[in-house]
Amino acid sequence: MPAPETVDLALWAVNLGRPLNGLDAWAARVDAKMAEAAAAGARLLVMPEYAAEQWLAFKPEGLTTDREIRWLADQAPEALERLKPLPAKHGIGLLAGTMPWTVDGRQRNRAWLLLPDGRAIHQDKLCLTPDEQDPNTWLLEPGDSVQIVEWDGLTVATLVCLDVEMPALSSLLAPHRPDLLLVPSMTLRRSGYARVFGCAKARAVELMCAVAVTGVVGATPGTTWNPTNVSGNAVYLPCEKSLGYTGVHSETPAVEEHWGDGPFLLARDIPVGAIRALRDSGSEVWPGAWSAANIAIRSA
């Protein structure tokens, strides 16, 4: 398929504070948001990291923090089956946020990219937070690879939250020339929001690509672990004169809570074609996929 010149994306900073009574209600909410995104012309709806935490609104009574991840992972295959028909139904892709997923008896923090052609591509979080490595809280294991996806003429990759703060991953990705980097996140405080969104903007500069980032807001009813979540939505571009100088394509402000389903951003006409042309030639200073492999560190 020919590479498009522009692409429209929808980003949904899910409000965890909206109560649910089961997976059917959760899937219905995603279905409705995909319909809204498709009607507005978006090619892809992007949901945040741990959007699945909303399921804790209907968790078994007495479920302790250290058992939540395994319980969420037990629900995840059924939840994914409910989502799989939606991309074909609406004709757009869905990055369904992340959900705990059991692999060889242990859990990973796994994002799912579901496409209208029937593909379901997973991306595991690679760099875990201290809380994700604590057996008394949300113990997980990291993934070990980055998936490169070709879809609709675009080269797409996903980095989950803290992963986008790791410049080493940017060096690994650069030779693959991604057009679009998707970043689902969860940040409890404005400091975390600033780190993830600030680093997402840096990755747009380093990779010469568009970066779409979104996070959850609010708190799940009955949560034992995440009493606050602060986030918003943004699409970042390389900081080039022809792209408007600032590197910000569109964004919604960071919020701690929301009255409805969560902040929603329709990012129209993301100039992936113009970025690709700048990557090939014409950027102000970008040196290309530069790995520092030939640089030595010495003591002065």
C-alpha positions as CSV (number, residue, x, y, z in Angstrom):
1,M,0.0,0.0,0.0
2,P,1.4,3.5,-0.8
3,A,2.6,5.5,2.1
4,P,0.1,8.1,3.1
5,E,0.9,11.8,3.3
6,T,-1.2,12.4,6.4
7,V,-2.9,10.3,9.0
8,D,-5.7,11.1,11.6
9,L,-5.4,9.6,15.0
10,A,-7.8,9.5,18.0
11,L,-6.3,9.4,21.5
12,W,-8.4,8.6,24.6
13,A,-7.0,9.3,28.1
14,V,-9.3,6.8,29.8
15,N,-11.0,8.0,33.0
16,L,-10.6,5.1,35.4
17,G,-13.1,6.7,37.8
18,R,-16.1,5.7,35.7
19,P,-17.5,2.6,37.4
20,L,-18.1,-0.7,35.5
21,N,-20.0,-3.8,36.3
22,G,-18.2,-6.3,34.0
23,L,-16.2,-6.9,30.8
24,D,-19.3,-6.4,28.6
25,A,-19.7,-2.9,29.9
26,W,-16.0,-2.2,29.4
27,A,-16.0,-3.6,25.8
28,A,-19.2,-1.6,25.1
29,R,-17.4,1.6,26.2
30,V,-14.5,0.9,23.9
31,D,-16.9,0.1,21.1
32,A,-18.6,3.4,21.5
33,K,-15.4,5.3,21.5
34,M,-14.2,3.5,18.4
35,A,-17.4,4.5,16.7
36,E,-16.8,8.1,17.7
37,A,-13.2,7.9,16.4
38,A,-14.2,6.3,13.1
39,A,-17.0,8.8,12.5
40,A,-14.4,11.6,12.9
41,G,-12.2,10.0,10.3
42,A,-9.5,8.6,12.6
43,R,-7.5,5.6,11.3
44,L,-6.5,4.4,14.8
45,L,-7.8,4.8,18.4
46,V,-5.0,4.8,21.0
47,M,-5.8,3.8,24.6
48,P,-3.5,4.1,27.7
49,E,-1.4,1.8,29.7
50,Y,-3.4,-0.2,32.4
51,A,-6.7,0.9,30.9
52,A,-7.6,-2.6,32.1
53,E,-7.3,-1.4,35.7
54,Q,-10.9,-0.3,35.3
55,W,-11.8,-4.0,35.7
56,L,-11.0,-3.7,39.4
57,A,-14.3,-1.9,39.8
58,F,-15.9,-5.4,39.7
59,K,-13.1,-7.4,41.3
60,P,-13.9,-10.1,43.9
61,E,-14.3,-8.7,47.4
62,G,-11.1,-9.0,49.5
63,L,-8.7,-9.2,46.6
64,T,-5.4,-7.9,47.9
65,T,-2.9,-5.7,46.0
66,D,-0.5,-8.5,45.5
67,R,-3.2,-10.7,43.8
68,E,-4.6,-8.0,41.5
69,I,-2.2,-8.5,38.6
70,R,-2.9,-12.2,38.4
71,W,-6.7,-11.6,38.6
72,L,-6.5,-9.0,35.8
73,A,-4.4,-11.4,33.7
74,D,-7.1,-14.1,34.2
75,Q,-9.7,-11.7,32.7
76,A,-7.5,-10.5,29.9
77,P,-8.0,-13.3,27.3
78,E,-11.8,-12.9,27.5
79,A,-11.5,-9.1,27.3
80,L,-9.3,-9.4,24.2
81,E,-11.8,-11.6,22.5
82,R,-14.5,-9.0,23.0
83,L,-12.3,-6.4,21.4
84,K,-11.0,-8.4,18.4
85,P,-14.1,-7.9,16.2
86,L,-14.2,-4.1,16.7
87,P,-11.5,-3.0,14.2
88,A,-13.3,-4.8,11.3
89,K,-16.6,-3.5,12.6
90,H,-15.5,0.2,12.5
91,G,-12.7,0.0,9.9
92,I,-10.0,1.5,12.1
93,G,-7.2,0.1,14.2
94,L,-7.2,0.0,18.0
95,L,-4.3,0.1,20.4
96,A,-6.2,-1.3,23.3
97,G,-3.9,0.1,26.0
98,T,-2.2,-2.5,28.2
99,M,-3.4,-5.4,30.2
100,P,-1.6,-7.9,32.4
101,W,-1.0,-11.1,30.4
102,T,0.2,-14.5,31.6
103,V,3.3,-15.9,29.8
104,D,4.7,-19.2,31.2
105,G,3.0,-18.8,34.5
106,R,4.1,-15.2,35.1
107,Q,2.6,-11.9,34.1
108,R,3.7,-9.2,31.6
109,N,2.3,-5.7,31.0
110,R,1.2,-6.2,27.4
111,A,-0.2,-3.8,24.9
112,W,-2.4,-5.1,22.0
113,L,-2.6,-3.5,18.6
114,L,-5.7,-4.8,16.8
115,L,-6.0,-4.1,13.1
116,P,-9.0,-4.2,10.7
117,D,-7.2,-7.0,8.7
118,G,-7.5,-9.3,11.7
119,R,-4.0,-9.0,13.1
120,A,-3.5,-8.8,16.8
121,I,0.1,-7.7,17.6
122,H,1.4,-7.6,21.2
123,Q,4.1,-5.4,22.7
124,D,5.3,-6.1,26.2
125,K,6.7,-3.4,28.5
126,L,10.5,-3.8,28.6
127,C,11.6,-1.6,31.5
128,L,9.5,-2.0,34.6
129,T,8.9,0.5,37.4
130,P,9.9,-0.4,41.0
131,D,6.2,-1.1,41.8
132,E,6.1,-3.6,38.9
133,Q,9.0,-5.5,40.4
134,D,7.6,-5.6,44.0
135,P,6.1,-9.0,45.0
136,N,3.9,-7.1,47.5
137,T,2.3,-5.0,44.9
138,W,2.1,-5.5,41.1
139,L,4.8,-8.0,40.3
140,L,5.5,-8.4,36.6
141,E,8.3,-9.6,34.3
142,P,9.7,-7.5,31.4
143,G,9.4,-8.3,27.7
144,D,12.4,-8.8,25.5
145,S,11.6,-7.4,22.1
146,V,10.1,-4.5,20.1
147,Q,7.6,-5.4,17.4
148,I,7.8,-3.4,14.2
149,V,4.4,-3.3,12.4
150,E,3.7,-2.4,8.8
151,W,0.1,-1.2,8.3
152,D,-1.7,1.1,5.9
153,G,1.6,2.2,4.4
154,L,3.0,3.1,7.8
155,T,5.8,1.7,9.9
156,V,4.5,1.6,13.5
157,A,6.1,0.7,16.9
158,T,4.8,0.8,20.5
159,L,6.8,1.7,23.6
160,V,4.9,1.4,26.9
161,C,5.3,4.3,29.3
162,L,8.7,4.0,31.0
163,D,10.1,2.4,27.8
164,V,9.9,5.8,26.0
165,E,12.2,7.3,28.6
166,M,15.0,4.9,27.5
167,P,17.2,6.5,24.7
168,A,18.8,3.2,24.1
169,L,15.6,1.9,22.6
170,S,15.5,4.9,20.4
171,S,18.9,3.9,19.0
172,L,17.6,0.4,18.3
173,L,14.5,1.7,16.6
174,A,16.1,4.3,14.4
175,P,17.4,2.1,11.6
176,H,13.9,0.7,11.2
177,R,12.6,4.3,10.3
178,P,9.3,4.3,12.1
179,D,6.7,6.7,10.9
180,L,4.6,6.5,14.1
181,L,5.5,5.7,17.7
182,L,2.6,4.8,20.0
183,V,3.1,5.4,23.8
184,P,0.4,4.2,26.2
185,S,1.2,5.4,29.7
186,M,0.1,5.5,33.3
187,T,1.5,8.2,35.6
188,L,0.4,8.8,39.2
189,R,1.8,12.3,39.5
190,R,2.5,15.4,37.3
191,S,6.2,14.5,37.6
192,G,5.6,11.2,35.9
193,Y,3.5,12.8,33.3
194,A,6.2,15.4,32.6
195,R,8.8,12.6,32.2
196,V,6.8,10.4,29.8
197,F,5.4,13.2,27.7
198,G,8.8,15.1,27.7
199,C,10.7,12.0,26.6
200,A,8.0,11.2,24.0
201,K,8.7,14.6,22.4
202,A,12.4,13.9,22.5
203,R,11.8,10.6,20.7
204,A,10.0,12.5,17.9
205,V,13.2,14.5,17.4
206,E,15.6,11.5,17.7
207,L,13.6,9.2,15.4
208,M,12.3,11.9,13.0
209,C,8.8,10.5,13.4
210,A,5.4,11.3,14.9
211,V,4.8,10.2,18.5
212,A,1.3,9.7,20.0
213,V,1.1,9.5,23.8
214,T,-1.9,9.1,26.1
215,G,-2.4,8.1,29.8
216,V,-5.1,7.2,32.2
217,V,-6.7,9.7,34.6
218,G,-8.6,9.4,37.8
219,A,-8.8,6.4,40.1
220,T,-10.6,3.1,39.8
221,P,-13.4,2.6,42.4
222,G,-12.0,0.4,45.2
223,T,-8.4,0.7,44.0
224,T,-5.8,-0.4,46.6
225,W,-2.8,0.9,44.8
226,N,-3.2,3.9,42.4
227,P,-5.2,6.6,44.2
228,T,-4.3,9.2,41.6
229,N,-3.5,9.3,37.9
230,V,-2.5,12.4,36.0
231,S,-2.3,12.6,32.2
232,G,-3.7,13.8,28.9
233,N,-3.0,13.3,25.2
234,A,-0.4,14.6,22.8
235,V,1.0,14.1,19.3
236,Y,4.6,15.3,18.9
237,L,6.5,15.9,15.7
238,P,10.2,16.7,15.0
239,C,11.1,20.3,15.8
240,E,11.5,21.6,12.2
241,K,10.6,24.9,10.6
242,S,8.4,23.2,8.0
243,L,6.4,21.4,10.8
244,G,5.7,24.5,12.9
245,Y,8.9,24.8,14.9
246,T,7.7,23.6,18.3
247,G,7.3,19.9,17.9
248,V,3.7,19.9,19.2
249,H,1.1,18.9,16.7
250,S,-1.9,18.7,19.1
251,E,-2.5,18.0,22.8
252,T,-4.9,18.1,25.7
253,P,-3.8,19.4,29.1
254,A,-2.8,17.1,31.9
255,V,-5.7,16.5,34.4
256,E,-6.2,14.5,37.6
257,E,-9.8,13.7,37.0
258,H,-12.5,14.0,34.4
259,W,-16.3,14.3,34.5
260,G,-16.8,11.8,31.7
261,D,-15.1,8.9,29.9
262,G,-11.8,10.8,29.8
263,P,-10.1,13.5,27.6
264,F,-10.4,12.7,23.9
265,L,-8.1,14.1,21.2
266,L,-8.7,13.9,17.5
267,A,-5.3,14.7,15.9
268,R,-6.0,15.5,12.2
269,D,-3.5,15.5,9.3
270,I,-0.4,14.3,11.1
271,P,2.2,15.0,8.4
272,V,3.8,11.6,8.2
273,G,4.7,12.1,4.5
274,A,6.5,15.4,5.2
275,I,8.4,13.9,8.1
276,R,9.5,11.0,5.9
277,A,10.8,13.5,3.3
278,L,12.7,15.3,6.0
279,R,14.2,12.0,7.2
280,D,15.4,11.3,3.7
281,S,16.8,14.8,3.2
282,G,16.1,18.3,4.1
283,S,16.0,18.4,7.9
284,E,17.9,21.2,9.6
285,V,20.4,19.2,11.6
286,W,19.2,15.6,12.1
287,P,22.2,13.2,11.6
288,G,20.1,10.1,10.9
289,A,20.1,6.9,12.8
290,W,23.1,7.8,15.0
291,S,24.1,5.1,17.6
292,A,27.3,6.5,19.1
293,A,28.8,3.0,18.5
294,N,32.2,4.6,17.5
295,I,32.4,6.9,20.5
296,A,34.6,6.1,23.5
297,I,34.2,7.3,27.1
298,R,37.4,8.3,28.7
299,S,38.4,9.7,32.1
300,A,39.8,13.2,31.7
